[in-house]
Amino acid sequence: MYHSEEILIIDFGSQYTQLIARRVRESNVFSEIVPHTIQLSEIVSRRPKGIILSGGPMSVYDIDAPTIDEEIFNLEIPILGICYGLQLICTKLGGKVESATDREYGKAILEIDGASKLLANLPQTSSVWMSHGDLVTKVPDDFEIIGSSAHTTFCALENINRNIFGVQFHPEVNHTEFGITIIKNFVYNICGCSGDWTSSNFISSSIEEIKGRVGDKKVICALSGGVDSTVAAVLVNKAIGDSLYCIHIDNGLMRKNESEKIIKMFGESLHLNVQFVDASKLFLQRLEGISDPETKRKIIGKTFIDVFEEEARKIESAEFLVQGTLYPDVIESVSVKGNSVTIKTHHNVGGLPEKMKLKLIEPFRELFKDEVRNVGRELLIPEDLVARHPFPGPGLAVRVLGEITEERLSILKEADEIFINEIRKADLYSQIWQAFAVLLPVQTVGVMGDSRTYENVLALRAVTSTDGMTADWFRFDFDFLAKVSNLIINKVKGINRVVYDISSKPPSTIEWE
């Protein structure tokens, strides 16, 4: 999609790169993350209003350190370097970077040295977040020092004539007190953006683009009932109306009574044309005896394609397929130094269009999850649906660890329903990014009444996040956890022990498989 105003973020591998993009977008300016290998010609053709060089885990003087074409500094496009980005600017333009004697990690105090466009409207001193083992020891010619800290003399620099700026700290993280002010100073005052990237503008431009691309052709949508596919279907329906044909496949791996609820909601609330397919027996049959998580995902993906393709053939002359692919689905698999290791096969990015020879419509390929939710609200989709927690494409198959059977699925569905219902009753649902139960392939000894039991262990998982790229475990009250544990053990036959997962992402993933 064309954007009249765009900030390019060149990624050098920082754990905070996605946060930079989010902060720019929160300023109502579109931003996109690109690898440091981007060609100069592509940058020129995109005509960005500004460029941000991200941080990174390496040292600029490492032999295989990521770098950029020095000509980028001659494009007369405003540039902001953050941490590694600042160090790269300095080494490329005649400065010097060395290993720090006193490394800075965590909170530091920024002291402003004189007036500057980048640090305008900041107090003389403020808290910033540092994360660096190297520092600038020589400033390039024509650069001015505009900020320092106790251990970093050259903490913030600018070359006002060339519109090149750099900070050693991370303005994108919440720990930096006036970080969003710094980002806005760069975006608005230095790059001259007007901030016209809003949900309303996104919807209107997307509808026009979809109309122009589709014309009078038919479009198919695989409708799971999750936020992404639902909002995508409603958006496309706004553009082409009855030319959209939705298919909902019950794979038997949904939550308790999920498909029935979804079909009712689609018809009564959203007025979408939906074909319901019950393929639960086929999915379970193909998963019989399978324990490896990656094998499960591949079987589910292939089975979905088989079923979907069969149903899609019934829709004559269909040429397009709608998918709810999100920006994190795309960038999570991109590595700074080449192809990343496969953590798990992603259900939203795959070979379905190639097999079926359908052209893709991915209206949210450039959006984060919360941005999709805002689009959904703008489209007047009920809040209960827009605010739903994410649900994995393979469904409960990746929450029943080990072999999947109807009995183990039934146990998990009952336990999961109790957990989610109690979260809603406690008015905690909106505070949590994702909550679910996991049935472990572990049995333990227990006592119920005067009898010995040897039953399953259930793990509960709840995390906070903004986009799923990083996450932290939710701090439930102990009394809440005790209540949920007692309810599950007393009401769900087959479970005699409940544990709570307190792992963050990273190093763990949100899902267990």
N, C-alpha and C positions, 0 to 999 in steps of 0.2 A: 504494500500500500504506500502511496506517495504521502510524504509529510512535508508541509511547508516549512516547518522548523524542526531541526533535528540536532541533537548532541550525540556525537559518536564517542563511545567509551572503548578505548583500546585496552584489551585485557592482557595483563602479564602474570596472571595466576593468583591474584589475591583472593582470600576467603571473603573479602568484602565487596568484590566487584559488582555483584548483583544489587547490593545496597546502594551503590552509587547510582545505578540505573533507576532504582526506586525513588531516590531522593530527587532526582531530576524530574521524573514523571510526577511526583507529588507537587512539583512547581508548575504543573500543567504544560510541560514541554516534553515532547517525545524523545526518548533516548534508546539507543541500541548498542549492545555489546558486540564488538568485533575482535577477532584475534589479532595479535601484533604482527602477523604475517600479511595483513591486508595490504594490497597494492596501492601505491600512491595514486594511480590513475582512478581507482575506485573511490578513494576519498574525494578526489577532485570532482568526479561525476556526481557524487551524492550531495555535494555542496552543503556540508553541515554548517550550522551556525557556530559550533564550537567543538573542541576535542578535549576529552579528559583521558589522561594516562593513568591507569590504575596502579595500585601497589602490587607487590609480588613477593614470593618467598625466597628468591635468589639474590645474590649480590651482583651488581652491575659489572664487576670485574671478573666474575666467573667465566670460564672459557665458553661454556654453552648457554650463557645468560640470554634471555629473550631481548630483542632489540627492535629498532624501527629505522626506517629510511630517514636520514638527516634532512632530506628535502622537505619533510613535513613542517619544519620550522620556517620555511620560506613561502608557505602557502597564504600567509596573511590571514589565517584562521586562528582565533583565540585558543590558547592551549592552557590547560591546568594539569600539572603533574602532582600526583598524590603519593607520598612515601617513595617507593621504587620509581614512580613516574618523575618525581622531582630529581632524584639521583640520576636518572637517565638523561634528563634535560641538561643537568650540569656537566656530565661527562661528554655529552655530544657537543656542547657549546663552549668547551674550554675550561670547565671547572674541574674539581677533583673530589672523589669520594673515597673514603677509607673506612676500615673496620673501626667501630667505636670502642673507646676504652670503657666508657660507662654507657652500656646499652640501655635503651628506654623501652619498657613494656608497661602499658597501663596508663594511669592518670598522670598528667603533667600540667603545668601552668604556662599558658601562652602569654607573653608580654608583647604588646604591639609597639613597634618602633616607627613612629610617624604615621602620616595619613596614607591610605591606599584604597584603591577601588575594590580589591578583593576582600579586605577586612573592614570595610565600611560598616558603621552601625554596631560594631563590637565594643565592649568596654575595654579599658586599658589592660585588664588581666581577665582570663577566663580559663576554665578547665578544658583540656583536649585529651584525646586518646592516642597514645604512641604505641608503635609496634615495629621497632627497627633495631638491627644490630650494626648497621652502617650509618654514616652521616657525611654530609657535605663538609669538606675542609677548605675548599677554595671555591669562591663564587665566580661564575663566568663574567667576562667584561660586560658592562652596561646593565648589570642586575643590581637591584637595591634590596637590602635586608629590610623586611617589613614586620618581622616577628621573630622572637627567640624564646627559648625555655632554659631551665637551669643547666641542662646537659647538651643543648643543641643551640649553638649560636645562630646558625643559619636555618631557622625553623620555618620561615616563610619568606619567599623571594618573589620579586617581580621585575620584568623588563617592560615598562609601560609603553615604550615605543613600538615593540614587537608584539605586544599583547600576550606575553608568555608569563605564566605564574606557576608557583609551586609551593606546596606545604609538606612538611615532614610528617605531620600527624594525619589522622583519618577524620575528615569532617563528616563523612557519611554515616558514622556510627552514633548511636544515641548518647554514648558517653562523652562525646564532644559537645560542650554546652551550647555553643552557637553555630553548630555545624550546618544546619539547614540555612542559616543566614548567609554563610560563606558560599554555599551552593547557589543560592538565589542571587547573590551578588555577581557570581560568575555568569550564570545563565541570563539574567536580566540586564545588569549594568554593563557587563563586559561583552557578552555575545549579542546583546540587543534583542533577545527573544521577547515576544509579546505574551506567551502563555495561553495559546488558544487550543491546546490539546485537552479536551474534556470528553466525558462519557457521551454527552449529547452530540458533539461534533463527530465522535467516533461512529456512533450509530448511523447518523445521516450519511456520512461518507461511505460507510460499509454497505448500506442499503443500495446506494447508487452504484457502487462498484459491482455488487452481486447482480443487480438488475442488468447492468451493461454486459457482464460476462456471460450470464446464463441465457438471457433472452427468453425464448419460449420453450427451452429444453426442460426435461424433467430432472429432478434432484432427489437423491436418496440420503437419508440420515439414519445412522445407527444410534438409536436413542436408548441410553443406558438408564436414565433417570437421575444421573448425577448433575451437578451444577453446570459443568462445562458443555456437555452435549445438549442439555435442556435450553440453556441460554442461546447456544448456537442455533438450535432448531427454531426458537421463537424469532430470533433476528432474521434468519433466512426466510421464514414464513412471512415476515413483514415485507420482505423484498419481492417474493415470487408467489405467495399465496398457495393455491391448490396445486402448484407444480412441485411442491415438496411432499415426498412420501417417506414417512418415518417407519422404522422397523424396530420393535423391542423384542429382544431374544431373552427368554428366561433360561439361564444356564444351570439353574438349580443351586447356584453358589451365591445367591443374594441373601440379604437378611430375611428374617422371618416375615412372611406375607408381603415382601417388598414389591414383587411384580404386580400383584393385585392393586396395591396402593398407587403405584406409578401409572398404570393404565387408566385408573379412575381419574387421577389428577390431570393427566394429559388431555383427556376427553372433556372433563367438566370445567376445568379452570383455564387451560391453555388453548383449547379448541384446535388441537393438532390432529392431523390425519395419521393414525398409528395402526400398524399391523402387528398383532401379538403372536409370538411363536414360542411354544413350550418345547424346548430341546433339552430339558434337564436330564432325562434318562440317557440321552446320547453322550452328554458331557461326562456324567458319572461313570458310564460304561468305559469310556476311553481313558479315564483317570484311574481306573481300578488297578491297585497294586503299585501305583507310582508314589514315590516319596521325595525324590529330588526336586527342589523348588524351581530350578530353571527348566527342567523337563515338564513340570506341571504347566508353567507359563506357555511353553511352546505348544503343548497339546491343546490348551485352552484357546490359544491364538489361532491355531490351525482349524480347530473345530468351529470356532466362531466364523472364520472365513468360509468354511464349507456350508454352514447353515445360512449365513448371510447371503452368500452367492446364489444359493438355491432360491431364496426368497426374492432377491433382487432381479433374477431372471423373469419373474412374473410381472415386473414393471417394465413394460416395453419402451425402448428408446431412451432409457435413462442415461445421462452422460456425465453427471457430476455426483460426487460423494461429499457430504459434510462431515467433518471431524472436529472435535473439541480440543485440538492440540493447543497447549499453552506454551508460553515462552520458556519456562523452566524445563519443559519436556525437550525443548530444542537445545538449550545451552547447557543442560546438565551433562550431556554426552560429549561436550566439546572440551578438548584438552589444550592447554597452552602450547604444549610441545608435541602435538600429533594426536593420534586417535587414543581416546581414553579407554581404560579397562572397563569391560562390561560389568557393572554392578548387578544389574538385573535387566531383563528385556522389558522395554516400556510398551505398554499396550496402546498408547496413542500414536506411536511413531512406528510404522511397519509397512508390510508389503501388500496390504489389501487393495489399494488402487492399481498397483502394477498387475496383480493377478486378474482383476476385473476390468482393466482398461477404462477406469473411470478417472475423470479429472477431479483433483482435490479442491475443495473449498474449506479453508481453515481460517475463519474470521478472527480467531483469538491467538494466532500463532505468535503475535507480538505482545501479548498481554500476560500479566501476572494474575494469579487467582483472585486476589481482592479487586483487581480492575474488572475482571469478568463479573464478579458479584455486583459491582456498581453499575455495570451495563445492564445486568438483569433487573436491578431495582428501577433503572431508568425505563426499562421495557414493561414495568408494572407486573413482573412475575412475583407471586406470593413470597413473602419473606421466609416462610418455613422452608421453601425450596431453595431460595437464593443462599440462605445461610447454612445449608446442609454441610456437614463435614465431608471431606473427600472420601471416596470409596475406591479401592483398587480395581482395575480392570478385571483381573482374575478372580475378584470377589473373595469369598471365604476360603478358597483353595489355598491362599497364601496365609491364612489365619488358622487353618487346621494343619499343624505341622506333622509331617509324616504322611502316611497313607490316608486318603479321603474315602470315607464310607458314609452312607446315609445316616447311620447312628451317630457318628462323630459330628457330622454337620448339624444334626438335630440338637445335640448337646450344646454346641457352640451358639447356635441361633437363640436358644432359650436363655443362655447366660448373657449373651451380648445384648439382648433386648432388656433384660433386667438392669444391666449397667447403664445403658443409654437412657432408659426411663428414669432412673434415679438421678442421673446428671441433669435431666430436664426439670425434674421436681425440685432439685436444689438450685435451680436457676443459674446453672454453671455452663450450659451448653454453648452460649455465645462467647464465653471466655476461653474456650478450648478450640484449637485448630482441628484436632482429630482425636477421637476416642473410640476404642474398640477392645474386644477380648480376643485372646489367642489360646487355642487348645493345644497343649503341649503333648508330645509323644512320651510322656513320663507318667508313671503311676506311683502313688505313695500310700503308705499305710495310714489309716485313720480309724477313729472310733465313733460309731453312731449308736446311741443307746448302749447296749451291752455287747454289740457286735463289732467285730473287726471288719474294716473295709479296705479295699485295695483298688483305688479309683484314680481318675485323671486329675492332673494339675492344670489350673486355668490361670493365665497371666492377663492382667489388665494393663492397658496402655492408654495414656492421655498426654497430649503435647500441646504446647503453645508455639505459634509460628505466624509469619505474615505471608509466606509464599511457599513453604514446604522445602525450601533450599537448605535452611537450617531450622532446628527445633530444640526446644527444651521441655523436660518433663513437667507436667502440671502438678502444683503443690496442693493436693487434696487435704482437707482436714482429716485427721486420723479417725474421728468418729464416723465420717462419711465412708471411708474405706472399710471400717469394721462392719457398718450396716450392710454395704454392698456384698461383702464377703459372706456374711451370715445368710443373706437372702439367696445368694447363688447356691451355696452349699445345701441349704435347707430345701430349696425348690427345684434344683436341677439334679436329677438322678444321674450319677456317673462322675460327679465332681466332689472331691473331699478336701481340696486345698486350693487357695487363691493367693497369688502373689502380685505385687505391683512393680512395674518396670520403671526404673528411675535413670534410664540412659538418655543422653542427648544426641542430636545429630549435628555434626559428626561427634564421636566416631561411629555411632550406630546409625542405621537407617530408621525411618519412622515405622515402616512395616517390618515384621520379623523375617519374612521371606521375600 
